[in-house]
């Protein structure tokens, strides 16, 4: 399948879950998602590995979407100027405030080169 056709199919799949997605800005094939548990001070895997997409939606924010191939559930993270994104090796930590408590999500990219490219595309 050529790249343009694959991108159209991926966009169609993403729009089935979120009809407000306008286009795919970037993507990579392998990301594993972790959540930081404040009580135990440990990382817990919350979604297995799957394709990762940085998308632009109707809202003035970027959205990170991971399609989990094992659990059949997706993770969607909306990136705003109030959030913090940090890089530690191949782990990208995303911190946001939810229900008055900070939530930390770790995205472990399988390829180091994908991190800089994707984060460069997030313009806040």
Backbone torsions as a table, in degrees:
resi	resn	phi	psi	omega
1	UNK	NA	131.1	-179.5
2	UNK	-74.6	163.5	-172.5
3	UNK	-61.1	-42.9	-178.8
4	UNK	-63.7	-42.2	179.2
5	UNK	-66.8	-40.6	178.2
6	UNK	-63.3	-41.7	178.2
7	UNK	-63.0	-40.1	177.9
8	UNK	-64.7	-40.6	178.8
9	UNK	-66.8	-41.7	178.0
10	UNK	-63.1	-42.9	179.1
11	UNK	-62.2	-42.5	179.1
12	UNK	-61.7	-42.6	178.4
13	UNK	-63.8	-45.6	179.3
14	UNK	-63.3	-39.4	-178.5
15	UNK	-70.1	-20.1	174.9
16	UNK	-65.9	-33.5	178.6
17	UNK	-88.4	-28.6	-178.3
18	UNK	-146.0	96.3	-176.3
19	UNK	-67.5	-7.7	-179.8
20	UNK	-88.0	-2.5	177.1
21	UNK	-71.3	128.2	-178.6
22	UNK	-92.8	-44.8	-178.9
23	UNK	-161.5	163.1	176.5
24	UNK	-92.3	125.4	179.4
25	UNK	-89.2	-41.4	-179.3
26	UNK	-158.5	165.3	179.9
27	UNK	-159.8	159.7	174.0
28	UNK	-147.2	159.9	-172.8
29	UNK	-87.7	-20.3	-173.4
30	UNK	-137.0	109.3	175.0
31	UNK	-139.6	137.9	173.4
32	UNK	-113.1	140.6	-173.6
33	UNK	-111.0	133.6	178.6
34	UNK	-124.7	155.6	173.5
35	UNK	-121.9	139.5	179.0
36	UNK	-89.1	121.7	178.6
37	UNK	-89.6	112.4	-177.7
38	UNK	-63.7	-35.4	-176.6
39	UNK	-67.9	-42.8	-178.5
40	UNK	-96.2	-8.2	-176.3
41	UNK	56.1	39.5	179.9
42	UNK	-133.4	156.2	175.1
43	UNK	-85.7	139.9	175.8
44	UNK	-124.9	132.3	176.9
45	UNK	-71.2	125.8	-179.4
46	UNK	-109.7	-24.3	175.6
47	UNK	-141.9	138.4	177.4
48	UNK	-70.1	-176.1	-175.9
49	UNK	-71.6	149.1	178.7
50	UNK	-171.6	175.8	178.1
51	UNK	-70.1	143.4	-176.6
52	UNK	-117.8	136.7	179.9
53	UNK	-129.5	137.0	167.6
54	UNK	-102.5	120.2	-174.7
55	UNK	-126.0	159.5	174.2
56	UNK	-108.7	130.3	178.6
57	UNK	-115.2	-179.6	-178.8
58	UNK	-61.1	-37.0	177.6
59	UNK	-67.0	157.6	-176.1
60	UNK	-79.3	39.0	-179.4
61	UNK	-130.3	162.7	170.5
62	UNK	-93.7	153.7	179.2
63	UNK	-129.9	136.1	174.4
64	UNK	-103.2	129.4	-177.7
65	UNK	-126.6	129.6	173.1
66	UNK	-115.4	123.1	176.5
67	UNK	-92.3	110.9	-178.0
68	UNK	-83.6	120.4	-175.8
69	UNK	-80.6	-17.0	-176.6
70	UNK	-97.1	-45.1	-173.3
71	UNK	-92.8	-7.7	-179.3
72	UNK	57.6	34.2	171.8
73	UNK	-133.0	151.2	-176.8
74	UNK	-111.5	155.4	175.1
75	UNK	-113.4	129.9	178.3
76	UNK	-123.6	124.6	178.4
77	UNK	-122.3	119.9	177.0
78	UNK	-89.2	128.2	-177.3
79	UNK	-99.2	121.2	177.2
80	UNK	-120.1	172.0	179.7
81	UNK	-70.2	-9.3	178.8
82	UNK	-88.6	-9.4	-177.1
83	UNK	-90.4	160.9	178.6
84	UNK	-117.9	132.0	176.1
85	UNK	-123.5	125.9	178.9
86	UNK	-130.2	154.1	-179.0
87	UNK	-118.7	129.3	175.0
88	UNK	-131.5	94.7	-176.3
89	UNK	67.1	-124.1	178.2
90	UNK	-93.6	5.8	180.0
91	UNK	-102.9	124.9	174.3
92	UNK	-105.1	122.6	177.8
93	UNK	-101.4	135.7	-178.1
94	UNK	-121.5	117.3	-178.1
95	UNK	-115.6	129.7	178.5
96	UNK	-139.7	165.9	178.8
97	UNK	-102.4	122.0	177.7
98	UNK	-129.2	126.0	177.9
99	UNK	51.7	41.8	176.3
100	UNK	77.0	6.3	-178.7
101	UNK	-130.9	141.4	-179.4
102	UNK	-73.5	136.6	177.1
103	UNK	-114.3	129.0	-180.0
104	UNK	-117.2	123.9	177.9
105	UNK	-115.6	135.0	176.8
106	UNK	-108.1	130.3	177.6
107	UNK	-113.4	110.8	179.5
108	UNK	-95.4	108.4	179.8
109	UNK	-81.3	138.4	-179.8
110	UNK	-77.9	-20.6	-179.5
111	UNK	-126.4	118.6	-177.3
112	UNK	-55.6	-40.5	-177.4
113	UNK	-62.5	-24.3	179.7
114	UNK	-69.3	-31.6	-174.6
115	UNK	-62.1	-55.0	-177.3
116	UNK	-62.3	-41.3	-179.3
117	UNK	-62.8	-45.8	-177.4
118	UNK	-69.4	-44.3	-179.4
119	UNK	-66.8	-29.6	175.6
120	UNK	-64.5	-29.9	179.9
121	UNK	-77.1	-13.5	177.4
122	UNK	-87.2	106.7	-178.5
123	UNK	-107.0	111.1	-179.0
124	UNK	-109.7	NA	NA
